[in-house]
């Protein structure tokens, strides 16, 4: 029988990602036994703390002492509070424990911002991972050697699984159920808990957040210019010259500061504005396209779908009351 440890870090953690993971994993195990199989695993909540209280004051957890767990097969890390530096500092012992367990063969799955805890172990260096789109700027700043892909809902590396934000953790747990049991058990759990099966992107839900705490005043001026001139045709050669720098140096500094090329940044800002207009549902796709500076219908639709995972029409249908 395998052993699954849902760790409870020190500090303010998301209780739903802990209790939800526990419920689905134990229900899968019960179903597996009901159809005639031996139990697949034992699930434990474990921590270095005797009691973890939620910040709302109504709930507390009393996890198993993690020091007593000598070996586990799967570690599930819940989402963390947004005070990342302090959370990582307060969980130094847990970070070491995760790293050692992985070295001894354990698989590691992080939920949402739990990816910060995995990255702090060094296990993600040079690898690809996902986390909540809202935490992307902080993650890239703290872990520049990790290849973050927030469009992906689930990223599987060698014995490490990371996922996107908030309640998308339900899809990660279904993924793990299918991996540990079989597809039929995962489908059963998706039906019981009414989770949409095989979602693979968080792009439709992402809100683009311009990275502006980078300290590069030249890039910040460029960002401001882009945002104020969305319906104009912007020449980045001219913009670089206006800012008294070469195009090559401009591109290099822009990518370093924002994580996007100037063209990508322009596209993302345009699409974010287009999304906002579409959500109101009062304008046609053609009107929205023109408002954000696109004259080519095909180009607009391709860029919009590349960034959001949906066509403009599908996006409006999904998020607009007026659609």
N, C-alpha and C positions, 0 to 999 in steps of 0.2 A: 504494500500500500504506500502511495506517495504522500508527502507532507506538503501542505500549502500554508504559507505564512502571510497573513495580511498584516503588514506592519502599521503601527500607530505612532507616528513621529511625535516628538515633543513639540508643543505649541498648538496653535489654532489650526486644526485640520478640518477637511470637509467630511462630515459624518456620513452623508448620503453615499459617498463613494466607498466608504468602509462597509456600511450596513448593506448597501445594494450588492456589492461584490460578494459578501458573505451569503446573502440570501440566494443569489443565483447559483453560486458554486455548490451550496449545500442542497439546493433543489435538484440540480443536475445529478448529484451523487445519489440522492434518494430515488430519483427516477431510474437511474442506472441499475440500482439494486432491485427495484420493483419489477424490472423486466428480466430478472434472473441472473444478474452479474454480481460479483463481489464488489464491495466498496472500492472506489478508485483512489480516494485520498481522504486524509483527515485535514480539516481546515481549522486554523487557530488565528485569533487576533493576538498580536504580541507587541510588546514595547519595553523600553528601558524604564518607563514610568509605571507606577502602580495604578494611577488614576489619571485619565485625560478628560478635562472638562471642556465643553464647547463654549465659544465666546458669547453665545446667547444666554447661557446660564441655566438652561432647562435640562441638558443632557450631559451624561458623563459615561466614560468607558472604563472598564476594569480589565485590561488585557493581561494575557499570560506573560510571565517574565521571559523576555527574549534571551537572556543569558542561559536559560535552561535548554534552549533549542540548539543542539550541536550541529544538526544537519537538516536542511530543508530542500525540497525539490523545486518549489516555485514561490517567489516572493512577489506580492502585489503591494504596490506603493500608492496610497491615496493622494488626492490633490492637496496642495499646501496653501497656506495663506500667502498673501502677496508681499510679505516682508521677507524676501528671499534670503538676503545676506544673514539676517539674524536667525532665520530658521535653519540654515545650513550650519551656522556656528553652534546652535543649540543641539544639533543632531550629529555631531562629529562621531560619536560612538556608533550610532546607527549606520552612518555612511561606511565606516570601517567594517561593520558586521556584514553589510550587503556585499561589499567588495570581496570579503573573504568567502562568503557563501557562494558567490558566483565563481570564484576561483576553484571551489570544491564541487562545481557542477550544477549549481542551482540556476534556474531561469529567473529572469527579472522582468516584471511587467509594471510599467508606471502609468498612472491615471492622470491626465491633464497636467497640472504643474508639478506633479510628482517627478516629472522628467528632470527638474532641477536637482533633486536628490540623487538621481541616477548619474547625471552629468558630473556631480561633485565627486563621485567615486573614481572618475577618470575612465570608466568603462565605455563611454560614448565618444571618446576622442577619435576624430577621423571618421566617425560613423554618422549615419543619418538617423534623425529622430523627429518626433512631432510633439507638440504641446498645445496649450490653448493659444489661439491666434492673438488674444489680448496680452499675452505674456511674451510675445515673440521678440520685441525690442530688448527687454531686460535679459532674455535668455541669450540672445546673440552677443550682447555686451559682456555678459558674465562668462560665456563659453564660446568664444570665437572659433575654436577648433572643432566644434560639432556642427554638422551640416543639418540645419533645421529646415524642415519642410512642413509648414503649417497647413498646406492644402490637403495633406494626407490625414485621414482619420486614424489609421493604424499603420505603424511602420515596424517591420520585423527585421531585426538584425540577428546576429548569432547569439541565441539564448537571451536576447533583450527585446522587449516589445514596449513601444510607447504609443500613446494615443492623443487625440485632440482634446478639446475642452469640454468641461461641464458634464452633462449627462450622456455625452458620447461614450463615456466609460462603459455603458451598458453593451455597446457593440464590441468593445475590447473583451469584456468577460464572455460574451457569446463566442468570440474568436477562440478564446482559451478553452471553453467548453468543447468546441468542435475539435480542437487539437488534442485534448486529453481524452475525450470520450469518442464521439463520432458526430456526423452531421445530423443524424436523426435526433440525437439528444439536444443539440444546439437549436434545431427547429422547434422541438418541444418547448424549450425554455423561452424562445422568442414568442411563441404563442401564449404561454402561461403569463409571461411578464409584458406581453404586447409591445415588443421591441421590433422596430423595423429591421428586417434582416439584411445583411450585406451592404449597409451604408459604407461608402469608402472615401468620402470627402467631407471636410467641414467648410469648404470654400463658400457655399451659399450663405453661411451664417457669419462669415468673417466681416469685420468692419476695418477698413484700412486705416491704420494709425501712423501718421507721418512721424518719423524719427527726427526729433528736433532738439534733443538734449545732448547732442554730440559735441558741441563747442566749436564747430567750424563755422565762423560767421559768413564766409564766402558761400558755402553750401546753403546756409539758412537763407541768405538773400536770394539764391537761385530758387529754392523751394517756394519762397513767398511770391516771386515773380511767376512761377509756374501756376500756382494756385489762383492768382489774380487774373491770369490770361488764358484760361482754359479753352475759350472759344476762338482763340487766335492760333495761327500756325507759328509754332515756336521753332526758331533756329538755334540749336545749342552751340553752334559755331559762333553766332553773333552774341549769344548770352555769355559765353566764355570770354569773348573779346571785351564785352562791356564790363565784365568783372576783372579785367586785366590779368587773365591767365590763358594758358594754351588749352585747346580742347582736350588733349591727352591728360593734362594735369587736372582739368576740371572733372573729367570722367572718373579718374582715379580717386580724387577726394570725395566725389559724390557717392561712389559705391562704398567707400570705406565708412562714410558718415551715416548713410541711410540703408545700406544693404541692397539697394536697387541701382540700376543704371538710370541716367536721366530720362531715357525713353520709357523704361518700366515705371518709373515714378510718375511721369506724366500720365501714362495709361491707367495706373491705379487710382490716381486722383480723379481723373475723368470718369472712370467706372464707378467710383464711390458716389460722386455727385449724381450720376445717372441712376444708380440704385435708389437714392433718396427720392428722386423725382418719380421713378416707377412705383415706389411704395405708396405714393399719394394717388396714383392711378388715374390722373386727370388728363394726361397728355399721351399722344400716340408715340410709338417707338421712333418714328421719323422726327417728331418734334424734340424728343429727348436727345436723339443723336445729334441734331443740329445745335442744341443748347450746350452740349459739352464739346463742341468743336469738331465733330466728324461730318464729312461730306460723303464718304464712301460707306454705304449701308453694309456691305459685306465685311469691310474692315472692322466696323464698329461691333458687329455681331460676333466676329471671331475673337476680338480682344475681350469682349464682355464674357463670352463663354470660357475662354482660357482662364480668366481670373476668378469667376464665380462658379464655374461648373454648370451653369444654366444659360439658356438663351435669354435675351431681354424679355421676350414674351413669357417664357416659363417662369422667370423671376417675378414678373409682375403678377402672374397668376398665383404664385406661391405666397407672396408677401403683401399684396394690395387688397384692401377690403373692397375697393371699387372695381376690382378685376372681374 
